[in-house]
Amino acid sequence: MFDEKYPELDPNKKSAVEVWENRYAVTGYLFGKEPIVTLKSFVQQLKPGKVLDVAMGEGRNAVFLAQNGFQVEGLDCSAKAVEKAKALATEKKVNIEVKAQNLDFFLMPLMKYDSIVMSYFKPLPRFFSEIKRGLVMGGTVMFEAYTTEHLKAFPNPLIDVDQCFKPNELLQQLKDFHILYYHELAEGNSHLVRAIAKKKQ
């Protein structure tokens, strides 16, 4: 029986694994080899040490973090993305630990990471508790993602509205953290939300 609170899954909707395996099957790197702007601009604001790149894609951020002295672990639902991340790390002569992982069922190890990075991936609300669990005291988390305003201004069938944050939504999800940086403005052809937050001592 249909329940509005827990709607039945659309049988015609492909799983995230299917979608991203297809997209990453292209030759070359779908999003290039350069890290996201937030990471490139604010890498020094992350707590150094062990870092987890969640939904890492083809490894552009993970490799950049390794180049900047972090001990990097990366997770992605796509096995093809993981292979590309390994190849990029080899090309750039850095070491990263990466694996394919269904992120809906990922349980964060307790206080294992100094920093966590997440870009263009909107996790389930419960995942913010996982982030808090996984960070050491004073650990940092960084986000960069599209907002729903982006799709209103620039409709794109390749961007799922479920992966976009509503206005101030990320700020609310980070209410238990100390916000170090938060930016939610249109920039050129993109409406992005960027944030860096610290686990309170």
Rosetta silent file (secondary structure, phi, psi, omega in degrees, C-alpha in Angstrom):
SEQUENCE: MFDEKYPELDPNKKSAVEVWENRYAVTGYLFGKEPIVTLKSFVQQLKPGKVLDVAMGEGRNAVFLAQNGFQVEGLDCSAKAVEKAKALATEKKVNIEVKAQNLDFFLMPLMKYDSIVMSYFKPLPRFFSEIKRGLVMGGTVMFEAYTTEHLKAFPNPLIDVDQCFKPNELLQQLKDFHILYYHELAEGNSHLVRAIAKKKQ
SCORE:     score description
SCORE:     0.000 S_00000001
   1 L     0.000  139.299 -177.190    0.000    0.000    0.000 S_00000001
   2 L   -71.617  133.864  178.891    1.279    3.461   -0.895 S_00000001
   3 L  -123.841  119.407 -176.145    2.451    5.527    2.063 S_00000001
   4 L   -61.022  -32.333 -178.975    3.079    9.244    1.442 S_00000001
   5 L   -71.278  -37.565  178.977    5.691    9.337    4.177 S_00000001
   6 L  -125.496   76.237 -175.424    7.600    6.399    2.720 S_00000001
   7 L   -62.992  149.657  177.716    6.730    6.395   -0.988 S_00000001
   8 L   -66.279  148.615  179.580    7.357    3.314   -3.048 S_00000001
   9 L   -69.103  142.788  175.872   10.469    3.365   -5.170 S_00000001
  10 L   -71.903  115.256 -176.770   10.036    4.261   -8.812 S_00000001
  11 L   -65.868  -17.302 -179.231   10.721    0.962  -10.608 S_00000001
  12 L   -93.373   -7.008 -178.908   11.903    2.864  -13.672 S_00000001
  13 L   -84.398  127.239 -179.151   14.420    4.980  -11.795 S_00000001
  14 L   -72.662  150.929  177.117   17.981    3.711  -12.086 S_00000001
  15 L   -71.873  161.885  178.780   20.037    3.213   -8.961 S_00000001
  16 H   -59.251  -37.195  179.219   22.886    5.595   -8.181 S_00000001
  17 H   -61.219  -48.462 -179.951   25.347    2.814   -9.014 S_00000001
  18 H   -60.569  -45.516 -178.519   23.839    2.304  -12.481 S_00000001
  19 H   -59.520  -50.216 -174.652   23.728    6.030  -13.194 S_00000001
  20 H   -77.911  -28.765  173.717   27.323    6.715  -12.186 S_00000001
  21 H   -62.023  -40.721  178.501   28.791    3.567  -13.694 S_00000001
  22 H   -66.501  -43.402 -176.928   27.357    4.731  -17.025 S_00000001
  23 H   -68.603  -37.564 -178.277   28.603    8.290  -16.634 S_00000001
  24 L   -82.659   -0.384  178.195   32.110    7.280  -15.590 S_00000001
  25 L   -75.890   -8.433 -179.262   32.368    4.848  -18.501 S_00000001
  26 L   -67.940  155.570  174.225   33.415    7.743  -20.744 S_00000001
  27 L   -72.047  141.292 -179.077   37.000    8.084  -21.903 S_00000001
  28 L    82.054 -169.019 -175.396   38.934   10.608  -19.852 S_00000001
  29 L  -106.045  119.279 -173.105   37.791   12.315  -16.667 S_00000001
  30 L   -56.278  -41.128 -178.480   34.172   13.469  -16.589 S_00000001
  31 L  -112.169   15.995  178.969   34.850   16.394  -14.219 S_00000001
  32 L    80.256 -173.518 -175.627   38.525   16.852  -15.013 S_00000001
  33 L  -111.439   -2.598 -179.788   41.520   16.341  -12.751 S_00000001
  34 L   -88.355  145.341 -179.314   41.491   19.633  -10.837 S_00000001
  35 L   -70.694  166.287  176.236   39.952   19.794   -7.334 S_00000001
  36 L   -62.541  156.382 -176.344   36.797   21.731   -6.478 S_00000001
  37 H   -59.981  -43.512 -177.596   37.216   25.476   -5.918 S_00000001
  38 H   -59.481  -43.848 -178.771   36.450   25.319   -2.195 S_00000001
  39 H   -67.203  -43.430 -178.957   39.136   22.720   -1.565 S_00000001
  40 H   -63.270  -36.120 -176.795   41.728   24.510   -3.669 S_00000001
  41 H   -81.617  -31.473 -170.067   41.010   27.801   -1.887 S_00000001
  42 H  -126.116   22.711 -178.062   40.660   26.553    1.682 S_00000001
  43 H   -57.155  -31.661 -178.695   42.671   23.338    2.002 S_00000001
  44 H   -70.535  -13.312  178.766   44.723   24.976    4.766 S_00000001
  45 H   -85.401  -11.012  178.176   41.555   25.348    6.859 S_00000001
  46 L   -79.973  143.470  176.629   41.108   21.572    7.075 S_00000001
  47 L   -67.680  123.252 -177.440   42.499   19.786   10.102 S_00000001
  48 L   -69.255  157.013  179.339   45.577   17.905    8.807 S_00000001
  49 L   127.422 -133.122 -179.213   45.931   14.157    9.145 S_00000001
  50 E   -83.328  130.167 -179.665   43.489   11.456    8.047 S_00000001
  51 E  -129.425  142.030  176.482   40.817   12.634    5.626 S_00000001
  52 E  -111.676  125.013  175.376   37.810   10.847    4.118 S_00000001
  53 E  -100.560  108.067 -177.050   36.553   11.900    0.675 S_00000001
  54 E   -90.230  133.038 -175.462   32.897   10.810    0.502 S_00000001
  55 L    55.186   55.227 -169.183   31.431   10.237   -2.990 S_00000001
  56 L   -72.118  -13.943 -176.670   34.893   11.023   -4.329 S_00000001
  57 L    63.375 -135.656 -174.582   34.091   10.398   -8.005 S_00000001
  58 L   -87.250   10.615  169.306   37.215   10.004  -10.126 S_00000001
  59 L    94.481    8.929 -175.616   39.534   11.149   -7.364 S_00000001
  60 H   -61.397  -40.013  179.185   40.337   14.756   -8.230 S_00000001
  61 H   -76.415  -39.908 -179.391   39.882   15.938   -4.629 S_00000001
  62 H   -60.425  -43.827 -179.460   41.413   12.837   -3.041 S_00000001
  63 H   -66.880  -42.037  178.030   44.573   13.180   -5.112 S_00000001
  64 H   -60.924  -41.748  178.405   44.847   16.901   -4.354 S_00000001
  65 H   -62.497  -42.475  178.040   44.518   16.167   -0.639 S_00000001
  66 H   -63.263  -38.235  177.929   47.263   13.545   -0.866 S_00000001
  67 H   -64.978  -22.758 -179.656   49.476   16.067   -2.670 S_00000001
  68 L  -101.041   20.748  170.349   48.925   18.393    0.293 S_00000001
  69 L    90.035    5.053  178.669   50.099   15.894    2.871 S_00000001
  70 L   -82.977  151.191  170.741   46.831   14.261    3.966 S_00000001
  71 E   -90.963  110.368 -164.157   46.436   10.526    4.548 S_00000001
  72 E  -106.478  133.552  166.543   43.502    9.928    2.214 S_00000001
  73 E  -119.559  141.349  179.797   40.655    7.425    2.111 S_00000001
  74 E  -133.082  144.175  179.354   38.004    7.710   -0.594 S_00000001
  75 E  -128.742  141.176  172.708   34.592    6.135   -1.119 S_00000001
  76 E  -154.467  150.302 -179.241   32.311    6.048   -4.139 S_00000001
  77 L   -72.766  -19.012 -175.409   29.384    3.896   -5.236 S_00000001
  78 L   -97.513  122.757  176.809   30.940    3.427   -8.690 S_00000001
  79 H   -65.403  -34.070  178.169   33.654    0.835   -9.238 S_00000001
  80 H   -64.694  -39.339  177.848   34.636    2.631  -12.468 S_00000001
  81 H   -63.163  -41.631  179.571   35.164    5.849  -10.493 S_00000001
  82 H   -61.201  -43.212  179.089   37.374    3.987   -8.022 S_00000001
  83 H   -64.160  -39.333  178.206   39.540    2.613  -10.836 S_00000001
  84 H   -67.224  -37.094  178.204   39.915    6.082  -12.336 S_00000001
  85 H   -64.120  -41.167  177.699   40.847    7.505   -8.927 S_00000001
  86 H   -62.779  -42.069 -179.879   43.560    4.865   -8.550 S_00000001
  87 H   -64.877  -39.294  179.778   44.873    5.673  -12.026 S_00000001
  88 H   -67.199  -38.706  177.707   44.944    9.411  -11.255 S_00000001
  89 H   -63.576  -40.345  177.478   46.827    8.782   -8.013 S_00000001
  90 H   -63.961  -43.627  179.072   49.383    6.705   -9.906 S_00000001
  91 H   -60.042  -40.732 -177.196   49.719    9.438  -12.523 S_00000001
  92 H   -89.782    0.126  176.423   50.281   12.080   -9.843 S_00000001
  93 L    60.507   46.873  174.182   52.570    9.760   -7.825 S_00000001
  94 L  -129.853  163.047  179.236   50.590    9.853   -4.568 S_00000001
  95 L  -106.864  130.141  172.974   49.033    7.176   -2.378 S_00000001
  96 E  -138.155  149.340  174.160   45.315    7.025   -1.606 S_00000001
  97 E  -103.885  119.527 -175.621   43.127    4.226   -0.225 S_00000001
  98 E  -134.478  150.640  176.809   39.881    3.966   -2.171 S_00000001
  99 E  -155.172  156.427  175.165   37.001    1.513   -2.429 S_00000001
 100 E   -79.240  134.173 -174.188   33.525    1.113   -3.892 S_00000001
 101 L  -152.232  131.237  171.518   30.879    1.563   -1.210 S_00000001
 102 L   -73.468  110.052 -172.293   27.095    1.969   -1.097 S_00000001
 103 H   -72.353  -18.608  177.628   26.955    5.223    0.848 S_00000001
 104 H   -66.876  -22.738 -176.393   23.357    4.708    1.980 S_00000001
 105 H  -116.218   13.232 -177.663   24.578    1.910    4.231 S_00000001
 106 L   -77.195  129.212  175.353   27.976    3.268    5.231 S_00000001
 107 L  -108.027  120.315 -175.096   28.653    3.357    8.978 S_00000001
 108 L   -71.728  131.696  173.529   31.368    5.808    9.926 S_00000001
 109 L   -62.167  148.229 -175.741   34.173    4.513   12.167 S_00000001
 110 L   -71.045  120.390  173.483   34.244    6.274   15.539 S_00000001
 111 L    46.220   48.370 -178.895   36.507    9.368   15.623 S_00000001
 112 L   -93.834  -29.299 -168.786   38.797    8.064   12.886 S_00000001
 113 E  -111.008  142.330  173.667   39.136   11.137   10.660 S_00000001
 114 E   -80.814  -31.764  179.056   40.641   14.577   11.146 S_00000001
 115 E  -146.025  154.598  175.483   38.695   15.887    8.146 S_00000001
 116 E  -133.500  136.039  179.876   35.885   14.825    5.817 S_00000001
 117 E  -121.455  136.997 -179.810   35.266   16.245    2.340 S_00000001
 118 E  -142.432  120.336 -178.069   32.028   15.938    0.386 S_00000001
 119 E  -130.321  133.993  177.536   31.384   17.523   -3.012 S_00000001
 120 L    52.467   41.752  176.384   28.325   17.472   -5.276 S_00000001
 121 L  -148.360  123.391  177.843   26.699   14.797   -3.153 S_00000001
 122 L  -104.434  110.510 -177.298   23.812   15.374   -0.773 S_00000001
 123 L   -76.971  166.615  171.920   23.735   12.639    1.846 S_00000001
 124 L   -61.548  150.421 -178.231   20.714   11.371    3.713 S_00000001
 125 L   -52.568  -36.462 -178.840   19.992   13.524    6.804 S_00000001
 126 L   -62.964  -20.758 -175.372   21.230   10.772    9.132 S_00000001
 127 H   -67.223  -22.642  178.676   24.655   11.021    7.514 S_00000001
 128 H   -68.427  -30.053  172.580   25.377   14.258    9.349 S_00000001
 129 H   -69.420  -34.921  176.881   25.354   12.258   12.583 S_00000001
 130 H   -64.890  -40.361  178.100   27.774    9.858   10.882 S_00000001
 131 H   -60.507  -47.252  179.708   30.067   12.781   10.036 S_00000001
 132 H   -60.445  -40.710  179.689   30.011   13.934   13.637 S_00000001
 133 H   -64.752  -40.689 -173.757   30.745   10.379   14.792 S_00000001
 134 H   -76.469  -22.096 -177.569   33.623    9.941   12.357 S_00000001
 135 E   -84.928  144.704  170.683   35.489   13.163   13.156 S_00000001
 136 E   -70.787  166.918  175.984   37.964   13.591   15.972 S_00000001
 137 E   -61.676  130.740 -177.597   37.310   16.470   18.380 S_00000001
 138 E    80.980    4.137  178.353   38.037   19.675   16.489 S_00000001
 139 E   -69.751  158.506 -174.463   37.892   17.801   13.173 S_00000001
 140 E  -118.019  152.833  175.827   36.666   19.626   10.066 S_00000001
 141 E  -131.736  140.084 -178.969   34.193   18.915    7.285 S_00000001
 142 E  -124.744  137.723  178.129   34.010   20.639    3.889 S_00000001
 143 E  -127.776  147.514  163.980   31.100   20.778    1.441 S_00000001
 144 E  -146.943  127.282 -176.603   30.516   22.075   -2.068 S_00000001
 145 E  -158.283  165.739  173.848   27.234   21.337   -3.845 S_00000001
 146 E   -77.243  152.901  170.390   24.502   22.716   -6.063 S_00000001
 147 E  -104.402  166.470  178.759   21.445   24.385   -4.556 S_00000001
 148 H   -64.058  -22.936  177.520   17.888   24.000   -5.838 S_00000001
 149 H   -63.764  -28.863  179.538   18.201   27.575   -7.141 S_00000001
 150 H   -62.841  -45.008 -178.533   20.689   26.262   -9.693 S_00000001
 151 H   -69.479  -29.609  176.133   18.111   23.975  -11.282 S_00000001
 152 H   -66.351  -40.203 -177.404   15.548   26.769  -11.341 S_00000001
 153 H   -82.723  -36.688 -175.184   17.968   28.998  -13.236 S_00000001
 154 L  -135.854   77.166  179.949   19.713   26.332  -15.324 S_00000001
 155 L   -53.762  133.674 -176.966   17.613   23.166  -15.733 S_00000001
 156 L  -145.734  115.395 -177.962   19.903   20.175  -16.308 S_00000001
 157 L   -64.766  -15.195  179.782   18.678   16.588  -16.700 S_00000001
 158 L   -86.855   -7.524  178.218   22.038   15.312  -15.420 S_00000001
 159 L  -109.028  118.271 -179.398   21.552   17.016  -12.039 S_00000001
 160 L   -82.405  129.352 -179.996   19.081   15.301   -9.731 S_00000001
 161 H   -58.855  -26.987  178.561   17.085   17.700   -7.554 S_00000001
 162 H   -66.482  -17.109 -179.971   17.530   15.193   -4.711 S_00000001
 163 H   -99.091    8.458 -179.757   21.257   16.013   -4.798 S_00000001
 164 L  -110.724  138.633  178.405   20.711   19.766   -4.421 S_00000001
 165 E   -84.058  138.695  173.308   20.426   21.589   -1.105 S_00000001
 166 L   -73.307  162.444  178.335   17.492   23.910   -0.478 S_00000001
 167 L   -53.075  128.367  178.497   18.294   27.447    0.714 S_00000001
 168 L    67.650    2.097 -177.867   19.867   27.287    4.200 S_00000001
 169 H   -63.768  -45.404 -179.844   19.355   23.511    4.355 S_00000001
 170 H   -64.087  -38.426  178.452   23.041   22.708    4.743 S_00000001
 171 H   -59.079  -41.821  178.338   23.357   25.413    7.397 S_00000001
 172 H   -65.768  -40.267 -179.267   20.578   23.717    9.372 S_00000001
 173 H   -66.071  -24.619 -178.678   22.196   20.301    9.008 S_00000001
 174 L   -98.081   19.061 -174.095   25.424   21.715   10.428 S_00000001
 175 L   -61.839  -24.183  179.560   23.731   23.325   13.456 S_00000001
 176 L   -89.371    1.302 -179.544   25.729   21.166   15.893 S_00000001
 177 E  -106.388  163.555  171.748   29.031   22.236   14.327 S_00000001
 178 E   -89.216  114.108 -177.815   31.067   25.432   14.574 S_00000001
 179 E   -76.553  121.582  177.676   30.709   27.097   11.156 S_00000001
 180 E   -94.557  -32.048 -177.441   34.048   28.384    9.887 S_00000001
 181 E  -156.882  134.754  176.826   32.882   29.402    6.412 S_00000001
 182 E  -147.327  130.693 -174.471   29.497   29.433    4.678 S_00000001
 183 E  -144.533  123.600 -178.139   28.705   30.794    1.228 S_00000001
 184 E  -141.283   76.068 -177.763   25.445   30.461   -0.687 S_00000001
 185 E  -136.720  156.072  174.025   25.409   32.846   -3.633 S_00000001
 186 E   -70.274  137.051  177.179   25.101   32.679   -7.385 S_00000001
 187 E  -133.326  105.706 -178.034   28.461   32.739   -9.140 S_00000001
 188 L    61.587 -120.802 -179.031   28.333   33.108  -12.895 S_00000001
 189 L   -97.182   17.889 -177.572   26.279   30.184  -14.187 S_00000001
 190 E  -129.325  141.111  170.618   26.266   28.277  -10.901 S_00000001
 191 E  -112.759  105.835 -173.946   24.259   28.465   -7.694 S_00000001
 192 E  -121.170  156.779  168.004   26.417   26.708   -5.124 S_00000001
 193 E  -117.847  133.294  179.911   26.607   26.209   -1.407 S_00000001
 194 E  -129.735  139.262 -178.856   30.049   25.963    0.159 S_00000001
 195 E  -153.301  147.469  169.945   30.809   25.316    3.784 S_00000001
 196 E  -131.332  130.278 -177.974   33.572   24.433    6.202 S_00000001
 197 E  -138.837  156.698 -177.336   32.640   23.441    9.742 S_00000001
 198 E  -120.223  138.550  174.046   34.398   22.127   12.824 S_00000001
 199 E   -68.656  127.275 -176.598   33.273   19.492   15.305 S_00000001
 200 L   -65.838  144.823  179.986   32.897   21.279   18.618 S_00000001
 201 L   -70.891    0.000    0.000   35.344   20.413   21.375 S_00000001
